[in-house]
Amino acid sequence: MILVIGGGITGLAAGRTLASRGAEFLILEREAEPGGWCRSIRSGDYLFDMSGHFLHLSDPVMRDWILRLGGVSWDTVSRDARVFLRGKVTPYPFQANLHGHSRRLVARCLSDFAAERIRDAVGGSPAPRNFREWLVRRFGMGMCREFFFPYNRKMWRTPLRDMGYEWTSWSVPVPAFQEILAGARGETRTGMGYNPSFLYPRSGGMGSLVRTLAAPLKDRLRLGTEIVRIDTKKKVAWSAGGERIRYDAVLSTAPLDRLVRACAPVPSAVRLAAGKLRWVKVLSVNLGVRNPAATLGHWVYVPERSYPFFRAGFLSNVSSSASPKGGASLFVEKSFPSGARVDVRGEIRAAVKHLERMGVLRRGQEPDAAVPVMLDPAYVVFDHAREGAVREVRERLARRGIFTAGRYGSWDYNGMEASMADGIRTAGAVLRSVKGDGA
């Protein structure tokens, strides 16, 4: 029997794969409903996702797999992302849309970007040693000081010198010099980056995908059940309620550090490696408001330190079903170090105050609904210890029949598509380990 720990989209995709192969399996999810951070929430007339979740597809195989699930009517949405900086709203990405800022700022950004390209052309320089150096080499100091440094410090809550950069090269677009110049002249550069368009359910929020994934699993998906102990030698797991479950292999989507704490015996090197894993948590404050003063596309990046959140999103601009006519379903996201204490009520007040300051809410406007969601963990921190620590944990656990998948099981920067693909791929690996290559 294969035990799947976690009923988020990774575990559900793995379960669909195991079911299609005729495997015996059980998915255990500690929450009262499946989906993990991809659930949706209804509050009065407003619909919220747990945070900003938009389905970006780049793999044709996964696109076909998702669309063939049925059960969800998808809209294809052209991204409308923006940047709010120095009181101005410009199109995303910042580096390709400098027009609208002061001539001095634009000139500094252009000259520093050009200096880095000249450096590359005349022989380059040593490879970057960290994320900070990578940003400067790609964009120049001007853009880094205006946008990249403050935004990433707000998001990662980690010195950028302490982070690697291999994880981000696919997600941060680096325009050609001609594109930078065109953007500075006011020719809006759209469609850049990995997510120029995305899919979103016509109704029901991203939770519609969760419900579709879970529907055929039925009694193989058990909710409200948390695994707290795993005997890796006897291949027995125990739930918080004391239930004893025998297994042949485990597919876990739980955060790696929590999984290691539940496992015994494991080598001390595995526990030491798990102790090196770092992350940030994110408070997503979801607000339902009537007749806001303005909404800013689908989402807007907010790099300035004087604003507490690093991103604000407007779900009702993506799906009209998210709010009543004339209203808006929106969210703001603020990250914290993993161990930080958070005054949630205070953060809600700060979110309202600064949305008013941005011109999104009217002066003195109070939301009809306020639904805070703490995502912990939210983002994995790619510090210099991460790669070796993750490899140590995953390889050692796999030798004991415990396979890991998904954003937190792989301890990676996976979006929804990559998380589901990892669940499918890992389900195949687990079956091969249990039944042999002919499975």
NUZA-67862 format. One line per 2 residues: number of its first residue (from 1); their letters; for each residue z, y, x negated of C-alpha. Coordinates in steps of 0.25 Angstrom, whole numbers, plus 5000, padded with zeros to 4 digits. Example, Ala and Ser with C-alpha at 12.3 -4.5 7.8 and 13.67 -1.06 7.14 Angstrom:
2
1 = AS = 5031/4982/4951  5029/4996/4945
//
This chain:
439
1 = MI = 5000/5000/5000  4996/5014/4995
3 = LV = 5007/5025/4997  5001/5039/4998
5 = IG = 5011/5050/4996  5008/5063/5003
7 = GG = 4999/5065/5016  4992/5078/5011
9 = IT = 4977/5078/5011  4977/5070/4998
11 = GL = 4985/5059/5003  4978/5059/5016
13 = AA = 4964/5058/5009  4970/5047/5001
15 = GR = 4974/5040/5014  4961/5041/5020
17 = TL = 4955/5035/5008  4965/5023/5007
19 = AS = 4963/5021/5022  4947/5020/5020
21 = RG = 4950/5010/5009  4959/5001/5018
23 = AE = 4971/5003/5010  4985/5002/5014
25 = FL = 4992/5015/5012  5003/5025/5018
27 = IL = 5003/5040/5016  5017/5046/5016
29 = ER = 5018/5061/5019  5031/5068/5019
31 = EA = 5028/5079/5028  5027/5078/5043
33 = EP = 5012/5079/5043  5001/5076/5033
35 = GG = 4993/5086/5025  5002/5092/5014
37 = WC = 4998/5106/5011  4986/5105/5020
39 = RS = 4993/5105/5033  4991/5116/5043
41 = IR = 5001/5123/5051  5001/5129/5065
43 = SG = 5010/5141/5069  5008/5147/5082
45 = DY = 4993/5152/5083  4991/5151/5068
47 = LF = 4987/5139/5059  4990/5138/5044
49 = DM = 4988/5129/5033  4999/5126/5024
51 = SG = 4992/5135/5014  4977/5139/5011
53 = HF = 4969/5126/5012  4954/5126/5012
55 = LH = 4946/5114/5009  4937/5117/4998
57 = LS = 4927/5106/4995  4919/5103/4983
59 = DP = 4917/5088/4982  4906/5083/4991
61 = VM = 4913/5070/4992  4926/5076/4997
63 = RD = 4918/5085/5007  4912/5073/5013
65 = WI = 4925/5066/5014  4932/5077/5020
67 = LR = 4921/5081/5030  4920/5066/5034
69 = LG = 4934/5066/5038  4931/5072/5052
71 = GV = 4942/5078/5060  4941/5092/5054
73 = SW = 4930/5103/5058  4928/5111/5045
75 = DT = 4923/5125/5043  4916/5128/5030
77 = VS = 4922/5142/5026  4916/5151/5015
79 = RD = 4928/5156/5007  4933/5170/5008
81 = AR = 4943/5172/4997  4948/5185/4992
83 = VF = 4957/5192/4982  4967/5203/4985
85 = LR = 4970/5211/4973  4974/5226/4971
87 = GK = 4973/5228/4986  4958/5223/4986
89 = VT = 4952/5211/4992  4940/5205/4985
91 = PY = 4933/5192/4986  4937/5179/4978
93 = PF = 4936/5176/4967  4942/5189/4961
95 = QA = 4934/5187/4948  4920/5188/4955
97 = NL = 4924/5199/4964  4930/5210/4957
99 = HG = 4923/5221/4965  4932/5230/4973
101 = HS = 4943/5231/4962  4944/5243/4953
103 = RR = 4933/5246/4943  4943/5245/4932
105 = LV = 4948/5231/4937  4934/5226/4938
107 = AR = 4930/5231/4924  4942/5224/4918
109 = CL = 4939/5211/4925  4924/5211/4921
111 = SD = 4927/5215/4906  4937/5205/4904
113 = FA = 4929/5194/4911  4917/5198/4902
115 = AE = 4926/5197/4889  4929/5183/4892
117 = RI = 4915/5179/4895  4911/5186/4882
119 = RD = 4922/5178/4875  4916/5165/4880
121 = AV = 4902/5169/4876  4905/5172/4861
123 = GG = 4913/5159/4859  4924/5158/4869
125 = SP = 4938/5156/4866  4948/5145/4865
127 = AP = 4950/5137/4878  4961/5143/4888
129 = RN = 4975/5138/4885  4980/5141/4899
131 = FR = 4976/5146/4913  4979/5161/4909
133 = EW = 4969/5160/4898  4959/5152/4906
135 = LV = 4959/5164/4917  4957/5175/4906
137 = RR = 4946/5167/4899  4939/5165/4913
139 = FG = 4941/5179/4919  4946/5189/4909
141 = MG = 4959/5196/4909  4955/5207/4919
143 = MC = 4953/5197/4930  4965/5189/4926
145 = RE = 4975/5200/4926  4970/5205/4940
147 = FF = 4968/5191/4947  4970/5178/4940
149 = FP = 4983/5180/4933  4991/5186/4944
151 = YN = 4985/5176/4955  4987/5164/4946
153 = RK = 5001/5168/4943  5005/5170/4957
155 = MW = 4999/5157/4961  5004/5148/4949
157 = RT = 5017/5155/4946  5015/5150/4932
159 = PL = 5011/5157/4919  4996/5155/4918
161 = RD = 4997/5152/4903  5005/5140/4907
163 = MG = 4994/5134/4916  4981/5127/4912
165 = YE = 4968/5130/4918  4959/5118/4920
167 = WT = 4963/5116/4934  4957/5130/4938
169 = SW = 4943/5130/4932  4937/5124/4945
171 = SV = 4944/5134/4954  4943/5148/4948
173 = PV = 4928/5153/4948  4924/5160/4935
175 = PA = 4912/5169/4939  4900/5172/4930
177 = FQ = 4900/5186/4924  4889/5190/4933
179 = EI = 4897/5186/4945  4909/5194/4940
181 = LA = 4900/5206/4939  4894/5204/4953
183 = GA = 4908/5203/4959  4912/5216/4952
185 = RG = 4900/5223/4958  4904/5219/4972
187 = ET = 4895/5206/4974  4905/5197/4981
189 = RT = 4905/5183/4974  4908/5172/4984
191 = GM = 4908/5157/4983  4914/5156/4969
193 = GY = 4925/5146/4966  4927/5132/4971
195 = NP = 4930/5136/4985  4919/5145/4991
197 = SF = 4920/5138/5004  4929/5128/5011
199 = LY = 4932/5120/5023  4942/5123/5033
201 = PR = 4945/5116/5047  4940/5123/5059
203 = SG = 4954/5121/5066  4967/5116/5062
205 = GM = 4968/5121/5048  4968/5112/5036
207 = GS = 4977/5103/5043  4965/5097/5050
209 = LV = 4961/5091/5038  4974/5084/5036
211 = RT = 4974/5079/5050  4960/5073/5048
213 = LA = 4964/5066/5035  4977/5061/5041
215 = AP = 4972/5056/5055  4967/5042/5051
217 = LK = 4979/5039/5042  4988/5037/5054
219 = DR = 5000/5028/5051  4996/5028/5036
221 = LR = 5001/5042/5035  5016/5044/5036
223 = LG = 5022/5057/5038  5036/5063/5035
225 = TE = 5038/5052/5024  5041/5057/5009
227 = IV = 5041/5047/4997  5053/5050/4989
229 = RI = 5054/5038/4979  5043/5029/4973
231 = DT = 5047/5017/4965  5034/5016/4956
233 = KK = 5038/5002/4951  5041/4995/4964
235 = KV = 5030/5003/4971  5040/5008/4982
237 = AW = 5041/5022/4988  5052/5027/4997
239 = SA = 5052/5038/5007  5062/5049/5010
241 = GG = 5066/5041/5022  5069/5028/5013
243 = ER = 5056/5020/5017  5052/5011/5006
245 = IR = 5036/5010/5004  5030/5000/4995
247 = YD = 5016/5004/4989  5005/4999/4980
249 = AV = 5001/5013/4975  5005/5027/4978
251 = LS = 4995/5039/4980  5004/5051/4980
253 = TA = 5000/5066/4983  5014/5071/4981
255 = PL = 5017/5081/4970  5017/5074/4957
257 = DR = 5031/5079/4953  5037/5074/4967
259 = LV = 5030/5060/4966  5036/5058/4952
261 = RA = 5050/5061/4957  5048/5051/4967
263 = CA = 5044/5040/4958  5052/5030/4950
265 = PV = 5051/5025/4940  5042/5034/4932
267 = PS = 5041/5037/4917  5049/5049/4913
269 = AV = 5036/5055/4908  5031/5056/4922
271 = RL = 5043/5063/4927  5042/5073/4915
273 = AA = 5028/5075/4918  5030/5077/4933
275 = GK = 5041/5088/4929  5031/5096/4922
277 = LR = 5022/5098/4935  5023/5112/4941
279 = WV = 5018/5119/4953  5019/5131/4962
281 = KV = 5023/5131/4977  5016/5140/4987
283 = LS = 5021/5147/4999  5010/5148/5009
285 = VN = 5014/5159/5020  5006/5156/5032
287 = LG = 5005/5168/5042  4999/5170/5056
289 = VR = 4996/5184/5059  4990/5192/5071
291 = NP = 4979/5202/5068  4981/5204/5052
293 = AA = 4976/5216/5046  4966/5208/5037
295 = TL = 4963/5194/5032  4957/5192/5018
297 = GH = 4947/5181/5019  4951/5166/5018
299 = WV = 4961/5169/5007  4964/5180/4997
301 = YV = 4970/5178/4983  4981/5188/4979
303 = PE = 4984/5189/4964  4993/5202/4964
305 = RS = 5008/5199/4961  5012/5209/4971
307 = YP = 5008/5200/4982  5016/5187/4983
309 = FF = 5005/5177/4987  4993/5173/4979
311 = RA = 4984/5170/4991  4983/5174/5006
313 = GF = 4974/5166/5015  4969/5168/5029
315 = LS = 4967/5155/5036  4962/5161/5049
317 = NV = 4950/5167/5041  4947/5152/5038
319 = SS = 4949/5146/5052  4950/5154/5065
321 = SA = 4959/5143/5070  4970/5147/5061
323 = SP = 4975/5159/5069  4973/5166/5083
325 = KG = 4962/5176/5085  4966/5189/5077
327 = GA = 4976/5182/5069  4977/5176/5055
329 = SL = 4982/5164/5048  4985/5167/5034
331 = FV = 4993/5163/5022  4998/5168/5009
333 = EK = 5002/5159/4997  5013/5162/4986
335 = SF = 5016/5152/4975  5030/5149/4969
337 = PS = 5035/5141/4957  5038/5127/4962
339 = GA = 5054/5129/4961  5054/5143/4967
341 = RV = 5062/5147/4979  5054/5154/4990
343 = DV = 5059/5163/5001  5049/5159/5011
345 = RG = 5053/5170/5021  5052/5180/5011
347 = EI = 5038/5175/5007  5033/5176/5021
349 = RA = 5038/5191/5022  5031/5194/5008
351 = AV = 5018/5187/5013  5018/5196/5026
353 = KH = 5021/5208/5018  5011/5206/5007
355 = LE = 5000/5202/5017  5003/5216/5024
357 = RM = 5001/5223/5011  4988/5216/5008
359 = GV = 4983/5221/5022  4983/5207/5028
361 = LR = 4994/5210/5038  4996/5222/5046
363 = RG = 5009/5231/5042  5021/5224/5048
365 = QE = 5013/5213/5054  5021/5200/5056
367 = PD = 5015/5186/5056  5015/5178/5069
369 = AA = 5017/5165/5060  5022/5163/5046
371 = VP = 5022/5149/5041  5026/5147/5026
373 = VM = 5022/5134/5019  5028/5131/5005
375 = LD = 5018/5122/4997  5026/5115/4986
377 = PA = 5019/5111/4977  5007/5120/4980
379 = YV = 4999/5122/4966  5001/5113/4954
381 = VF = 5003/5122/4941  4993/5118/4931
383 = DH = 5002/5121/4919  5000/5115/4905
385 = AR = 5009/5103/4908  5002/5099/4921
387 = EG = 4990/5090/4916  4998/5081/4907
389 = AV = 5010/5080/4917  5001/5076/4929
391 = RE = 4993/5066/4921  5006/5059/4916
393 = VR = 5012/5059/4930  4999/5054/4937
395 = ER = 4995/5043/4927  5009/5037/4926
397 = LA = 5011/5037/4941  4997/5030/4943
399 = RR = 5001/5019/4934  5012/5016/4944
401 = GI = 5003/5016/4956  5006/5031/4960
403 = FT = 4993/5039/4961  4993/5054/4964
405 = AG = 4983/5063/4971  4981/5077/4977
407 = RY = 4985/5091/4972  5000/5087/4970
409 = GS = 4998/5072/4966  4987/5076/4956
411 = WD = 4995/5089/4953  4982/5097/4953
413 = YN = 4975/5109/4960  4968/5101/4971
415 = GM = 4963/5107/4983  4961/5099/4996
417 = EA = 4948/5093/4993  4953/5088/4979
419 = SM = 4966/5083/4985  4959/5074/4995
421 = AD = 4949/5069/4985  4961/5066/4976
423 = GI = 4967/5058/4987  4955/5050/4989
425 = RT = 4952/5047/4975  4967/5043/4972
427 = AG = 4967/5034/4984  4955/5027/4978
429 = AV = 4963/5026/4965  4975/5020/4972
431 = LR = 4967/5010/4979  4961/5005/4966
433 = SV = 4974/5004/4959  4980/4996/4971
435 = KG = 4967/4987/4974  4959/4988/4962
437 = DG = 4945/4994/4959  4939/4987/4971
439 = A = 4948/4994/4981
//
